[in-house]
Amino acid sequence: MAGNFWQSSHSQQWILDKQDLLRERQNDLLALSEDEYQKIFIFFANVIQVLGEQLKLRQQVIATATVYFKRFYARNSLKNIDPLLLAPTCILLASKVEEFGVISNSRLISICQSAIKTKFSYAYTQEFPYRTNHILECEFYLLENLDCCLIVFQPYRPLLQLVQDMGQEDQLLTLSWRIVNDSLRTDVCLLYPPYQIAIACLQIACVILQKDATKQWFAELNVDLDKVQEIVRAIVNLYELWKDWKEKDEIQMLLAKIPKPKPPPQR
């Protein structure tokens, strides 16, 4: 997927404006606070991560699925599709686009059932309610909402090049890679190009590992440092939120607050 980012649909259609993003969320934010909204997306990013790992998918596929999930709700209310249905649908689509190979529908459903029962029993008291036909129908709806813009550029490749250019060791790459994974639990993948996200994650990793010698290297980069600092703040804010969040105690209450679709009128 080496193509030119600047000519891609990712660059031209899916780097969104923060104010537009907040405006699209207004209906959901009538029922949820901004922190609650973010916590719900952290939870479902974790769901996608667990499903992906159980299906033995590469991290690139999991990351693409998470971006699809966030893009859908950037243009839609949470009540349009149950996030628990959209999460495996995004995984199914991402595995095709990233040419991972076809995941059989029955295997996907069975992994969802076992994950909800074993890994997420603290959030769901009932079994996974969806079947293959629901996921296939949801996939059409997802494709339509993504406007068939399916190629997602991730920060992993620029990150590898940056660490190589810096001449640093594996410890820095491992930590900054993990921070890129964490960044998928924020809005930065909707708002900034992947190379800026990679630089921000690398900068956070350098601070954590106390690599003061890299300051000059960052200063010489030809990049909008204000944007990089905005990304750094978003990721640091995520860690602040995460630190105090008792997910297992709160998540059932948060999931119950998600706006639900109105039932059709009775004839």
C-alpha positions in Angstrom: 0.0 0.0 0.0 2.9 2.3 -0.9 0.8 4.8 -3.0 1.0 8.6 -2.5 -0.9 9.6 0.6 -1.5 13.2 -0.6 -3.4 11.9 -3.7 -5.3 9.3 -1.8 -9.0 9.4 -0.7 -7.6 9.3 2.9 -5.9 12.6 2.4 -8.6 14.3 0.3 -11.8 13.1 2.0 -11.0 11.7 5.4 -8.8 14.3 7.2 -11.7 16.0 8.9 -12.1 19.3 10.6 -12.5 19.2 14.4 -15.5 21.5 14.5 -17.3 19.4 11.8 -16.6 16.3 13.9 -18.0 17.9 17.1 -21.1 19.1 15.2 -21.8 15.6 13.9 -21.7 14.3 17.4 -24.1 16.8 18.9 -27.1 14.4 19.0 -25.0 11.8 20.8 -23.6 14.4 23.2 -27.1 15.1 24.4 -27.2 11.7 26.0 -23.5 11.4 26.8 -20.7 13.7 28.1 -17.6 14.0 26.0 -15.6 11.9 28.4 -18.3 9.2 28.3 -18.4 9.3 24.5 -14.6 8.8 24.4 -14.8 6.0 27.0 -17.3 4.1 24.8 -14.9 4.4 21.8 -12.0 3.2 23.9 -14.1 0.2 24.9 -15.0 -0.7 21.3 -11.4 -0.2 20.1 -10.5 -2.8 22.8 -13.2 -5.1 21.4 -11.8 -4.8 17.9 -8.3 -5.4 19.2 -9.3 -8.5 21.1 -11.4 -9.9 18.2 -8.5 -9.2 15.8 -5.9 -10.9 18.1 -8.2 -14.0 18.5 -8.5 -14.1 14.7 -4.7 -13.8 14.5 -4.9 -10.7 12.3 -1.9 -8.4 11.8 -1.9 -5.1 13.7 -2.3 -3.2 10.4 -5.6 -5.0 9.8 -6.8 -4.2 13.3 -5.8 -0.6 13.0 -7.7 -0.3 9.6 -10.8 -1.8 11.2 -10.6 0.7 14.1 -10.3 3.6 11.6 -13.4 2.3 9.7 -15.3 2.2 13.0 -14.4 5.7 13.9 -15.1 7.0 10.4 -18.6 5.6 10.4 -19.5 7.3 13.7 -17.8 10.5 12.5 -20.7 10.8 10.1 -23.4 8.9 12.0 -25.0 8.8 15.4 -24.4 5.8 17.7 -28.1 4.9 17.4 -27.8 4.3 13.6 -26.0 0.9 14.1 -25.2 -1.0 17.3 -21.4 -0.6 17.8 -21.3 -4.3 18.8 -22.5 -5.2 15.3 -20.3 -2.6 13.5 -17.1 -3.8 15.3 -16.9 -7.3 13.7 -18.2 -5.9 10.4 -15.2 -3.5 10.3 -12.9 -6.4 11.0 -14.4 -8.4 8.1 -14.0 -5.5 5.7 -10.5 -4.6 6.8 -9.3 -8.1 6.4 -10.4 -8.1 2.8 -9.0 -4.6 2.0 -5.6 -5.4 3.7 -5.5 -8.7 1.7 -5.1 -10.7 4.9 -7.3 -13.5 3.4 -11.0 -14.2 3.9 -12.3 -14.8 7.4 -15.1 -17.3 7.3 -18.3 -15.8 8.5 -19.0 -18.7 10.9 -15.5 -18.3 12.5 -16.1 -14.6 13.0 -19.4 -15.2 14.7 -18.0 -17.9 16.9 -15.0 -15.7 17.9 -17.5 -12.9 18.7 -19.6 -15.2 20.8 -16.7 -16.6 22.8 -15.0 -13.1 23.3 -18.3 -11.6 24.6 -18.7 -14.6 27.0 -15.1 -14.7 28.2 -13.3 -11.4 27.7 -16.3 -8.9 28.0 -18.7 -10.7 30.3 -18.3 -7.6 32.6 -20.0 -5.5 29.9 -22.6 -7.8 28.4 -24.8 -10.1 30.4 -26.4 -11.7 27.3 -24.8 -13.6 24.4 -23.6 -12.0 21.2 -26.9 -11.4 19.4 -25.9 -11.2 15.7 -25.6 -13.7 12.9 -23.9 -13.8 9.5 -26.8 -12.1 7.7 -26.7 -9.1 10.1 -22.9 -8.7 9.4 -23.3 -8.9 5.6 -26.1 -6.4 5.6 -24.1 -4.1 7.9 -21.1 -4.4 5.6 -23.1 -2.8 2.7 -24.2 0.0 4.9 -20.6 0.6 6.1 -19.2 0.6 2.5 -21.8 3.2 1.5 -20.9 5.4 4.5 -17.2 5.1 3.9 -18.0 6.3 0.3 -15.9 3.2 -0.8 -12.7 5.0 0.4 -11.1 1.9 1.8 -7.4 2.5 1.6 -6.2 3.7 5.0 -2.6 5.0 5.5 -1.4 4.1 9.0 1.5 5.7 11.0 3.4 2.5 11.3 5.4 2.8 8.0 6.5 6.4 8.6 7.3 5.5 12.2 9.7 2.8 11.0 11.4 5.2 8.6 11.7 7.9 11.3 13.3 5.6 13.9 15.7 4.3 11.3 16.6 7.9 10.3 17.1 8.7 14.0 19.5 5.8 14.3 17.8 4.6 17.5 17.4 1.1 19.0 14.5 -1.3 19.2 13.3 -0.1 22.6 12.2 3.2 21.1 10.4 1.6 18.2 8.6 -0.8 20.5 7.3 1.9 22.8 6.4 4.4 20.0 4.6 1.5 18.1 2.5 0.9 21.3 1.7 4.6 21.5 0.5 4.5 17.9 -1.8 1.6 18.8 -3.1 3.7 21.8 -3.6 6.7 19.5 -6.4 4.7 17.8 -8.5 5.3 20.9 -8.5 9.1 20.2 -9.7 11.1 17.3 -6.3 11.8 15.8 -6.6 9.3 13.0 -9.6 11.3 11.8 -7.9 14.7 12.1 -4.2 14.4 11.1 -2.0 12.8 8.4 -0.3 9.6 9.6 3.2 10.9 9.4 2.3 13.7 11.9 0.8 11.0 14.2 4.0 9.0 13.9 6.2 12.0 14.9 4.0 12.8 17.9 4.1 9.2 19.1 7.9 9.1 18.7 8.2 12.4 20.6 6.2 11.0 23.5 8.3 7.8 23.5 11.5 9.9 23.6 10.2 11.9 26.6 9.3 8.7 28.5 12.7 7.1 27.7 14.5 10.4 28.6 16.2 10.6 25.2 17.2 14.3 25.5 19.8 14.0 22.7 16.9 13.7 20.1 15.6 17.2 20.7 17.9 18.6 17.9 16.6 15.9 15.5 13.0 16.9 16.1 13.9 20.6 15.8 15.3 20.0 12.3 12.2 18.2 11.0 10.3 20.0 8.3 6.9 19.6 9.9 4.1 21.7 11.4 5.1 21.3 15.1 1.9 23.0 16.3 -0.1 20.1 14.8 2.3 17.6 16.3 1.8 19.2 19.7 -2.0 19.0 19.3 -1.6 15.2 18.6 0.7 14.8 21.7 -2.0 16.6 23.8 -4.8 14.4 22.6 -2.8 11.2 23.4 -1.7 12.5 26.8 -5.3 13.4 27.6 -6.2 9.8 26.7 -3.7 8.5 29.2 -5.1 10.9 31.9 -8.7 9.6 31.2 -7.5 6.0 31.2 -5.6 6.3 34.4 -8.8 7.1 36.5 -11.3 5.0 34.5 -12.7 2.0 36.3 -13.9 0.3 33.1 -15.3 -2.9 34.6 -17.4 -0.9 37.1 -18.7 1.7 34.6 -19.1 0.2 31.2 -22.6 -1.4 31.6 -24.0 1.9 32.7 -22.3 3.7 29.7 -23.5 1.1 27.2 -27.1 1.5 28.6 -26.8 5.3 27.9 -26.0 4.9 24.2 -28.8 6.4 22.1 -30.9 3.5 20.6 -32.9 3.5 17.4 -36.5 4.5 17.7 -38.8 1.5 17.1 -41.0 1.8 13.9 -44.5 3.2 14.6 -47.2 0.6 15.3 -49.7 0.3 12.6 
